[in-house]
Amino acid sequence: MPLEIIPNWFKAIPFLENTENYFKQGTFDIADLIAIALGAVVAYVILLTTNNRREIS
């Protein structure tokens, strides 16, 4: 069972505290994948922008 592999210290970390509920409910939402992809693209653009500013200066 996946719940058995989740360490107890996950509850102390804000971003991982809902991991247990995720495995209990077993929900999947395409909006989560879209948000992840969008966040990755935005992070990549920010990295490119800040890198270009360093090279210009």
Backbone torsions as a table, in degrees:
resi	resn	phi	psi	omega
1	MET	NA	132.9	-177.6
2	PRO	-60.2	-29.6	-179.0
3	LEU	-62.9	-25.8	-177.9
4	GLU	-72.3	-22.0	-177.7
5	ILE	-92.1	-4.5	179.3
6	ILE	-81.6	118.0	-179.7
7	PRO	-67.5	151.0	-179.9
8	ASN	-65.6	-28.1	-177.2
9	TRP	-71.7	-8.3	174.7
10	PHE	-61.2	-30.4	-178.2
11	LYS	-65.8	-21.9	-178.9
12	ALA	-85.9	-11.6	-178.2
13	ILE	-102.9	120.2	-174.1
14	PRO	-53.1	-40.5	-176.6
15	PHE	-77.7	-19.8	-177.3
16	LEU	-105.9	-0.5	-174.8
17	GLU	-65.0	-23.8	-179.0
18	ASN	-94.0	6.1	-178.7
19	THR	-59.8	-42.2	-179.5
20	GLU	-61.9	-44.9	178.6
21	ASN	-62.6	-36.7	178.7
22	TYR	-60.4	-45.4	-179.2
23	PHE	-73.3	-29.0	176.7
24	LYS	-69.6	-46.0	-176.7
25	GLN	-78.8	-33.0	179.5
26	GLY	64.6	34.7	-177.5
27	THR	-87.4	151.4	176.3
28	PHE	-135.1	134.7	179.6
29	ASP	-136.2	126.6	179.6
30	ILE	-62.6	-27.0	178.2
31	ALA	-62.6	-32.2	176.3
32	ASP	-62.6	-43.9	179.7
33	LEU	-66.7	-37.4	178.0
34	ILE	-65.5	-42.0	178.8
35	ALA	-64.4	-39.4	178.2
36	ILE	-63.9	-46.7	179.7
37	ALA	-62.7	-43.9	179.4
38	LEU	-63.1	-42.7	177.9
39	GLY	-62.7	-39.7	178.4
40	ALA	-65.6	-41.3	179.0
41	VAL	-65.0	-44.4	179.3
42	VAL	-62.5	-42.7	178.4
43	ALA	-62.4	-40.6	179.0
44	TYR	-64.1	-42.9	178.9
45	VAL	-64.3	-41.3	177.8
46	ILE	-62.5	-42.8	177.8
47	LEU	-62.3	-42.9	178.2
48	LEU	-63.7	-42.0	-178.9
49	THR	-64.7	-46.5	-178.7
50	THR	-69.6	-32.2	176.7
51	ASN	-66.8	-42.6	179.2
52	ASN	-63.3	-37.8	179.2
53	ARG	-66.1	-36.2	178.1
54	ARG	-65.8	-40.0	-178.6
55	GLU	-69.8	-32.2	-179.6
56	ILE	-72.5	-39.6	-176.6
57	SER	-69.0	NA	NA
